[in-house]
Amino acid sequence: MVQTPRPLELAEEMSGADFGDARLNKRLARIIEAVVKAPDKSFPALFDDTALEGAYRFFNNEQVTPGRILEPHVTATVARMAAEPVTLVVHDTSTMTFDPEGSRQGLGRVRSAGQAFFAHVSLALSGDGSRMPLGVLALSHHIRRGAPKKKTQAKHNADNERARWGRQVTAVGSLGIDRTRVVHVMDREADDFALFAQLVGAGDRFVIRLAHDRLLDPTHAEGIHKLAQAVTRIDSIAQREVPLSRRPAGNRSPKQRRIHPAREGRMATLAFGSVSVVLRRPSTQPKTLPATLTLQVARVWEIDTPQGESPVEWLLLTTEPAATDTQILQLVDWYRARWVIEEFFKAIKTGCAYDSRQLETLEGLLNVLATFLPVAWRLLRMRTQARVGPNAHATSVLPAAMIEVLHIFTRIKLPALPTAREVLLAVAALGGHLKHNGEPGWLTLGRGYEELRTLTKGWAARRSIAWTDV
C-alpha cells in the first residue's frame, strides 16, 4: 500500500493544472492553498475583496473546466494506483442541491422541482482491505430537464442517466490504467445489460449489485428462464454474523424508502453462495449487443430474520471467480467498500460546505466542485489512515511541525511519540470534538485542521524571529 502523502502537498499536487494562461494556473494554486486551510468556510470568509473577485472570475472563466482542474490530481491518482496489486474504482452519483427558490443558470429539478444537478464520481480505493482512498479518476454530471409528467422527456432523462455509468467507465479506461488490476464497483442503479456488455467487451472486471430479475438462457440453466428462480437453488457455503445499523425512515423519496426500508439495528446471520449464469439480452436492448453474457452471481441473504423486519439480500453480478467461500467473501468485501464513496460525498457537502457555495451558473458550480474533490479526498484519506493504521507514527497523517504545535496547544494530552489516531483526535478536538461523542465528523476535522494550520503558521513565524535575533 502506498504511503499517505502529507496534507500540505495537495496544493503542490494540483499545481500542474494548465489552462493555457499562466495567470489562471497561479490563481488555482492560490485558491487551493486557501481552501485547504478552511474547507468549510465561505469564499467571502476566505478571501479579501480583491482575491474574492479573482476567485469568482476564475470559476466563471471559459478556459477553466472541471477536466483541466482535476487533470493533475487524476494523474497523481493513477500513479498511486500503480503501487496497488488491485484497485477498486467505485462509481456513484450524488445530488447537489441548492436553494430551491434561487435562479442559478443551467440547473434542473430534483424530482418535481428544485435547483440541482447530479454529480457522478469515480473514486479509486486500495483493494487490499484497507479501503485507502487513492484519489478521484473521473467526474461527470447530468441535469433533469422538463416536467416529470411528460413521458418523452422522462424517457430521455432516464436514458441519459443510465448511460452515465458506461461513459464514466470509458473515461477511466482512457487513462492508461492496467485493466487487469482494476475492479469496477457499482450499486444497483448500474444494473443495465448494455453496461455489462461494455465491461465484458473491454475486458474490465466488475462487481455490480443487481436490481432486476434478469432473463436467463434456459439451455444453460436446466430450463430456468429467470434469475429469481436460479438464485433460490444456491446453497450456502459460508455464514457470517454482522451488525446491521439502524436505518431511520428520514426524509427520503418513496423510491429510496422502497429500496432501503427503515429498520432497527440488529445482529444478522448472513449466508453466502454463488451460481454461474448466462444472461439473455432483453428485448428492449439493441440487437448489436451480444445475445448472451456468461457471468457469476454471488448471493448474500439473511437467515432467521426477526418478525416485522425486511430480510437483507444482495445479488452481486461479477466477472470474478466465485466458487469458494474465500472468493465469495472477497467479492462481498469489495462491494462493501462502496460505502467509502458515501463518506466522500459527506466530506464534500459537510466538510467542504459545497451546497452553500454562491456561484450563479452550472459551469461555475462544476468548476468549484472539481476544486473541492481533491480537498475532500485529502480529508477522507487522513481519517482513513488514522483508522486503518491507528498505531502508525503520527507523521503518516501530519508533518512534524504540526505535531510539535499540537503538543503545545491541544487540550488532549499527547505522548512524546503520538500515533496517527491520537493526533487525529487532537486535531478534531481543536475543532470542538469531544472524545465521548464518537468518531469526529467532517466539520470538526475541517475546523480543527484550519485552527492547527493557523497555529503552526504563527509558531513558525515566532521561531523564525527568535532564530534571527540569535
Long-range contacts (C-beta under 8 A, 24 or more apart in sequence): 1-83, 1-84, 1-126, 1-128, 1-130, 1-132, 2-80, 2-83, 2-84, 2-126, 2-132, 2-134, 3-396, 4-132, 4-381, 4-382, 4-385, 4-396, 4-397, 6-398, 6-399, 7-36, 7-378, 7-382, 7-398, 7-399, 7-449, 8-36, 8-399, 10-36, 10-374, 10-375, 10-378, 11-36, 13-72, 13-73, 13-76, 13-374, 14-69, 14-72, 14-73, 14-374, 15-72, 16-71, 16-72, 16-75, 17-68, 17-69, 17-71, 17-72, 18-68, 18-71, 19-61, 19-63, 19-64, 19-68, 20-63, 21-63, 24-58, 24-61, 24-63, 24-64, 27-54, 27-55, 27-58, 28-58, 28-64, 28-69, 28-371, 31-55, 31-58, 31-371, 32-371, 32-374, 32-375, 35-352, 35-371, 35-372, 35-375, 36-375, 36-378, 36-453, 37-449, 37-450, 37-453, 37-454, 38-446, 38-447, 38-450, 38-453, 39-351, 39-352, 39-353, 39-372, 39-375, 39-376, 39-379, 39-446, 39-450, 40-350, 40-351, 40-352, 40-353, 40-442, 40-443, 40-446, 40-447, 40-450, 41-353, 41-450, 42-353, 42-356, 42-357, 42-358, 43-357, 43-358, 56-359, 56-364, 58-367, 59-359, 59-364, 59-367, 59-368, 59-371, 60-359, 60-361, 60-363, 60-364, 60-367, 64-367, 65-367, 65-370, 66-139, 66-366, 66-367, 66-369, 66-370, 67-139, 67-370, 69-367, 69-370, 69-371, 70-136, 70-139, 70-370, 70-373, 70-374, 73-135, 73-136, 73-373, 73-374, 73-377, 74-135, 74-136, 74-137, 74-138, 74-175, 76-135, 77-124, 77-134, 77-135, 77-136, 77-137, 78-137, 78-175, 78-176, 78-177, 80-124, 80-134, 80-135, 81-124, 81-134, 81-177, 81-181, 81-182, 84-126, 84-127, 84-128, 84-134, 84-181, 85-127, 85-128, 85-181, 86-127, 86-128, 86-181, 86-182, 86-183, 87-124, 87-125, 87-126, 87-127, 87-134, 87-177, 87-181, 87-182, 87-183, 88-124, 88-125, 88-126, 88-127, 88-131, 88-182, 88-183, 88-185, 88-334, 88-337, 89-122, 89-123, 89-124, 89-125, 89-137, 89-172, 89-182, 89-183, 89-184, 89-185, 90-122, 90-123, 90-124, 90-125, 90-185, 90-186, 90-337, 90-338, 90-340, 90-341, 91-120, 91-121, 91-122, 91-123, 91-165, 91-168, 91-169, 91-184, 91-185, 91-186, 91-190, 91-341, 92-120, 92-121, 92-123, 92-186, 92-187, 92-338, 92-341, 92-342, 92-345, 93-118, 93-119, 93-120, 93-121, 93-164, 93-189, 94-118, 94-119, 94-121, 94-345, 94-348, 94-349, 96-354, 96-355, 96-365, 96-369, 97-355, 98-355, 98-365, 103-360, 104-359, 104-360, 104-361, 104-362, 104-365, 105-360, 105-361, 105-362, 106-143, 106-361, 106-362, 106-363, 107-143, 107-362, 107-365, 108-143, 108-144, 108-145, 109-144, 109-145, 109-148, 110-144, 111-148, 111-253, 112-147, 112-148, 116-144, 117-141, 117-142, 117-143, 117-362, 117-365, 117-366, 118-142, 118-143, 118-144, 118-161, 119-369, 120-164, 120-165, 120-168, 121-341, 121-344, 121-345, 121-373, 122-168, 122-171, 122-172, 123-340, 123-341, 123-344, 123-377, 125-337, 125-340, 127-183, 127-334, 127-337, 129-333, 130-384, 130-388, 131-337, 131-340, 131-384, 131-388, 132-381, 132-384, 132-385, 132-388, 133-340, 133-344, 133-377, 133-380, 133-381, 133-384, 135-374, 135-377, 136-373, 136-374, 136-377, 137-171, 137-172, 137-175, 138-168, 138-171, 138-172, 139-369, 139-370, 139-373, 140-164, 140-167, 140-168, 140-171, 141-366, 143-362, 162-192, 162-194, 162-195, 165-189, 165-190, 165-192, 165-195, 166-192, 166-194, 166-195, 166-198, 169-195, 169-198, 169-199, 169-202, 169-204, 170-198, 173-202, 173-204, 179-203, 179-204, 179-205, 180-205, 183-207, 183-320, 183-334, 184-208, 185-334, 185-335, 185-337, 185-338, 186-338, 187-338, 188-259, 191-317, 193-279, 193-281, 193-282, 193-285, 193-289, 193-293, 194-285, 194-286, 194-289, 196-279, 196-293, 196-295, 196-317, 197-281, 197-289, 197-290, 197-293, 199-319, 200-290, 200-293, 200-295, 200-319, 201-290, 204-319, 205-318, 205-319, 205-320, 206-317, 206-318, 206-319, 207-316, 207-317, 207-318, 207-320, 207-331, 207-334, 207-335, 208-316, 208-317, 208-318, 209-314, 209-315, 209-316, 209-317, 209-335, 210-297, 210-315, 210-316, 210-317, 211-259, 214-277, 214-279, 214-280, 214-282, 215-279, 215-280, 215-282, 216-277, 216-278, 216-279, 216-280, 217-278, 217-279, 217-280, 217-292, 220-277, 220-278, 220-294, 221-277, 221-278, 227-277, 227-279, 227-297, 227-315, 230-275, 230-277, 230-297, 231-275, 231-297, 231-299, 231-315, 233-275, 234-273, 234-274, 234-275, 234-299, 235-273, 236-271, 236-272, 236-273, 237-272, 237-273, 237-274, 237-324, 237-325, 237-328, 238-271, 238-272, 238-273, 238-325, 238-328, 238-329, 239-269, 239-270, 239-271, 239-272, 239-303, 240-269, 240-270, 240-272, 240-329, 241-267, 241-268, 241-269, 241-270, 242-267, 242-268, 242-270, 243-267, 243-268, 244-268, 244-312, 261-310, 263-309, 263-310, 264-309, 266-306, 266-309, 268-302, 268-305, 268-312, 269-302, 269-303, 269-304, 270-300, 270-301, 270-302, 270-303, 270-312, 271-300, 271-301, 271-302, 271-303, 272-298, 272-299, 272-300, 272-325, 272-328, 272-329, 272-332, 273-298, 273-299, 273-328, 274-298, 274-299, 274-322, 274-323, 274-327, 274-328, 275-299, 295-319, 296-320, 296-321, 296-322, 297-322, 298-322, 298-328, 298-331, 298-332, 300-332, 340-380, 340-384, 343-380, 344-376, 344-377, 344-380, 346-442, 347-376, 347-377, 347-379, 347-380, 347-442, 348-372, 348-373, 348-376, 350-441, 350-442, 350-443, 351-376, 351-379, 351-442, 351-443, 351-445, 351-446, 352-376, 352-379, 352-442, 352-446, 379-442, 379-445, 379-446, 379-449, 382-424, 382-445, 383-424, 383-440, 383-445, 385-420, 386-420, 386-421, 386-423, 386-424, 387-421, 389-420, 390-419, 390-420, 390-421, 391-419, 391-420, 391-421, 392-419, 392-420, 393-417, 393-419, 393-420, 394-418, 394-419, 394-420, 394-422, 394-423, 396-420, 397-423, 397-424, 398-423, 398-427, 398-452, 401-456, 401-459, 401-460, 402-452, 402-453, 402-456, 404-459, 405-452, 405-455, 405-456, 405-459, 406-452, 408-459, 409-455, 427-452
